Amino acid sequence: MPEQQSSYRQIMKATSLFGGVQVFNILIAIIRSKFIAILLGPTGMGIAGLLTSTTGLISGLTNFGLGTSSVKNVAAANSSGNETRLAIIITVLRRWVWVTGLLGMIITIITAPMLSRLTFGNSNYTFPFIWISISLLFVQLSSGQMVLLQGMRKLQNLAKANLTGSFIGLIATIPLYYWFGIKGIVPAIVVSAAITLMASWYFARKVEVEKVVVSKARTIAEGKEMLVMGFLISMSALISLGTAYIVRIFISKTGCIEDVGLYAAGFLILNNYVGLIFKAMATDYYPRLSSVSYNNKLCKDAINQQAEVAILLLAPIILIFLVFVKWLIILLYSSAFINVIDMVKWAALGTLFSGVSWSIAFILLAKGASKLFFWNELSANIYILALNLIGYKIGGLTGLGISYLFGYILYLIQVFTISNIKYQFNFNREFIVIFVFQLFLAATCFAIMKYINNPLSYIFGTILIVISMFYSYKELDKRLGIKSILLLLKNKLNKK
């Protein structure tokens, strides 16, 4: 049990650390958006959004997903204990982020006139695109530094790099918007990317890596796996973006522009405030799973542990959403967004299934099964797209929430079947009990909020939230020894 307890504590430590980072980044994004809105107005926000989304697309096509794929290689080399092997992988990675970063930069410079015409309908933004091209190089180089920290599980330095880059970037860019207005957008984008690079370099240089000589031939050979896997990962991400784009177009053609805004707002809430749990966990989970990817039994244990913690943390948050979603929407947006409530409630139920499927799907990346990962994601996007189109056609926005739920139920079945056949994965009894109980509470809460009138619905819903929180606390205490941690902290404070 001590070894298992240590593993659970590592999961919680990373989740709490990067959960805080995600919250901080969300606050920074809100503050930045507010300043842009005040200083530049809707026109400035539109220009900034078009510039960053266009260059973001080029970055997605040229960075070969190295920020994700190479984590596996660094983590595996680090866990082997072979310092020379680790140094070779890091050297290869650093060379390839230069190559891919320069590729993105050069393509942006060459296509700048075309990008300006396609994006803005004229050639006025040719030079802005040329200037912004350097940010693609900066972003890719900083990505390589972050991979080093993540793969070697230097989590505190990784968190500090994220926080420092975000905070200084905010402080440095606001004066540019204030002094130069719309003309400050391009310098702000470049300066922000440069600051992120400097922050990541500062903390990555603290990690001592053996100096090695790596030939061109070996750089190509070692980098091939990273590039192939990364390219398929980036293609999967682009397919997901394409799916979301088609759904938005379908909603605007079949329904109205207002529904597009409501759809975007509803899922933005889920992705930002529920999805931050996934982002926080992934930072440590992916390299940890990669380090044991050679052993199916160890992979099974790691996935079950991660899935247990994910559900225990997610379930109370989902119940809070189910009960108080109306007031959250009014607080975050306005009463004009009330029509999105039912969609968010159905999608919140689906988040339980996405949390479990998310925990399993990482095994494909950890095992380096890049082709299988690509086809898995492609097939999932096809039926999720079909469900979304049918759902909206039949049930409007509520239909989109229902399609999200059923889409992730199907996706869970899919990734479980694949991992069971390929890697002998299955759920342990402890996880099944946790999942079924929390799903029962969530489904009951959903029914109460839908069919019982106020104020009884809020009373019963709050009771279910308390039950879910208490159950999660008890189960986490079994795995983490929360009481012993609190007692230890108390004793330290008393001594001080």
C-alpha positions, 0 to 999 in steps of 0.5 A: 500500500505505501507504494500505491499511496505514493503513486496516488499522492503524486497524482494529487500533487501534480493535479493541485499544482497544475490546477492552480496554474490553469486557474491562473492562466484563465485569470490572465486570459480574462484580464488580457481580453478585458484590456484588449476589449477596452483599449482596442474595442471589438475591431481590435479584438477581431483583428487580434483573433484573426491574426492568432488563429491564422498563424495558429493553424500554420503552427499546427501544420508545421510543428509536427506535434513535437510538444506532445509526441516527444514527451514520451521519448524524454520520459522513457529515456529519463526512467531508464536511468541512462544519462547518455541516452537521455542526453541524445534524445534531448539534443535531437529534440532541440535540433528538431524544434529549431527545424520545425520552428523555422519551417513554420516561420518561413512558410508564414513569410512566403505565404504572408500576402496570400494569408492577408488576402484570405484572412482580411480580403486585402494586402494590408496585413502582409507585413504584420504576418511577416513580423508575427512569423517569428513568434512561431519560432519562439513558440516552438523553441519554448515548447521544446524546453517545456517538453524537457521539464515535463518529460523529466517530471520537473513539475515545479520548474514547469509550473514556474515557467508557465506562471512566469511567462503568463504573468510577465507577458501580460505586464509587458503587452498591456502598455503596448496596447495602451500606447499603440492601440491596434498597431500594438497587436503585432508587437504584443504577440511577438513580445509575449512569445519571446517572454514565454521562450525566455521563461521556459529557457531560464527554468530548463537550463537548471536541469543538468544534461550531459553533453553529447555529440549526435550525428546528422544521421542519428538526429534524423533516425532518432527524430523519425519516431517523434515526427511521425507520431507528432504529425499524426497527433497534429492531424488528429487535432486539426480533424477535431478543429475541422469537426467543430467548424463544420458543427458551427457552420451547420448550426448557422445554416440550419438554425441561427447565428445566436445559437452558434454563440450559445453553443460556443459559450456553453462548451467554453464553460465546460472546457475552461472550468471542468476541463482544467482538471484534465489539463492539470492531470495530463502534465504529469500523467502522460510522462508517468504512463510513458515511463511504464509503457513497457509493462501492460500490468503497470500501465493498467495500474496507472490508468486505473489510479488516474481514472479513480482520482479523475472521477473523485475530483470531477463528480462533485464539480459536475453536480455543482454545475447541474444544480447551479448552472443557471447562476453560473451562466448569468454570472459569467455571461448574462441572462441572455444565455439562459437557453444554453442551460439544458445543453450544458447539463447533458454535456456535464453528464457526458464529462464523466464518461470523457474523463474515463475515456481520456484516462485510457486513451493516453495508453496509445500515446504512451505505447507509441501507437501513432497510427492506431491513435490517429485512426481511433481519433478519426473514427471518433470524430466521424461519429461524434460529428454525425451525432452532433448534426443529428442532435441539433437537427432534432433537438436544437441546442439540447440535442447537442448536449445529448449528442455529447453524452452519447458520443463519449459513451461510444468513445469510452466503449471504443478506447476500452475495447482497443486497449483491452484487445491490444494491451490487456487493459481492464478496470479494477473493482475499486474503480467500477464501484466509484464510477457507478456510485458517482454516476448514480448521484449525477443522474439522480441530481440531473433528474431532480433539477429537471423534474422537481420545482424550486426550491426543493430541487436546490435543497435535494441537489445540494444534499447530493453535492454534499454526499458526493463530496463526502464520498470523494473525500473518504475514497481519496483519504483511503488512497492518500492518507489525507488525515495523516497529511493534515496531522503532519502539517499541523505538527509542523505548524505547532513546532514553528 
